[in-house]
Amino acid sequence: MKVLLVDDEKEIVSTLAERLSFRGIEAVWVTSGEEALKKLETEQFDLAILDVKMPKMNGLRLEKKIKENYQDLKYMFLTARGADEDPELASNLAGKENYLSKPIKIDKLLNKINEVLNL
């Protein structure tokens, strides 16, 4: 399994990649939506994990690009605040079940990855 991690916080995304690799999941990380699109042009992934709030291109805008150009790619979101704490975020994530709130617990992340990929 190969996962693309997208988060503007380098420490978070590199740590998640390391933790996933310890569990046999190949994880490639980038720190922007623009970098993610470049990676998607050259590499195949089973799943993209997108931070909702990033500068320039946030995770929701990146989701639209993925839907337009990589229809078979599964994706999920990470958010620093729970949807119940942020009304704008709640409306943006309405109807989406594929997200986790930070801080991320690796066991919850692995369960959500399996759920999104139907494993």
N, C-alpha and C positions, 0 to 999 in steps of 0.2 A: 504494500500500500504506500502511496506517495501523496503527501499533503503539502499544500502551499499555505504558509502562515503569513498574514499581512497585518502588521500593527506598527504604528509609528513609535512605539516605545521599545527601543532595541533590547533592553534588558529583559522585558517580558517575552518578546518573541523568540529571542535566542535561548532563553531558559526553557520555554515550551518545546522548542525544537529538540533541545538536548533530552528533555524528559521523554518525549515521544520516541526518539531514536533508541533510548534505553529499552523501550518496549517493542522494538522491531519495526517501527514505522519510520519510513524515510520522510524527513521533514525539511523543506526548503523554506527559508524565511526572507522577507523583504520588509522595508519600512515605509512603503507608500503604495497607493493604488496604481500609480504610473509604473513603478517597478514591477508590480504584480502583473500588469498587462504585458510587459516585455517578457517576463518569465513564461507566461501562458502562450506566447507566440513560439517559444522554442522548446518547451518541455510539456509533457503530459502529466496530469495530476488526477487523482481519484477524488480529491476534496480540496476546497479552499476554505480557510478559516479567516474571516474578515473582521477587523476591528470596526465598530460602527463609527466612532468619532476619530477622524484623522484629518489633518490639514489638507487643503487643495481638493483631493478626491476622497470623500468619506466612504465608508463601507457600503452604504446604500446606493451611492452613485456607481461604485465598483460592481455591485450586484447587477445593476442595469446593463453594464458593459458585458459582464459575463453572460447574462441571459441572451444578449444580442449576438455574441460571437462564439460562445462555448456552451451551447445548449445542454450538452451531456454532462457538464461539470457540476457536481454537487457542491453545495456551499453551506456554511453556517456562520453565525455572527458571535462576536464577543462584545460586551459592553461594560464600561467602567461603572455604570450605575444601573440598577434594576429598573425595568420599565415602570414598575409601580411608583418609583421616586421621581420620574421625569415624564410629564404628560406628553411632551413633543416626541420623545423616544417611544413612548407607548403607542402613539398613533402611527409612527413609522414602522414599528414592529408588529402592528395589529395583524393578526392572522398568521404570523410566523411563529412556528414552534421551535425553530432551529437556531436558538441562541442561548448563551450562557452569560451570566454576570461575573465580572471580575471581583475578587481574586479567584482565579481558576484553580480548582482542585483537580489533579490529574485523573483521578478515578471517574469524576463526573464528566470530564472532557472525553475520556476513552468511551464511556457509555454513550455520550451524545454522538461521537463519531460513528460508533457501531449502529446507532439508531438511524442517523442520516444516510448511511451507506447500506442500510438494511442487512447488516451482518448478523 
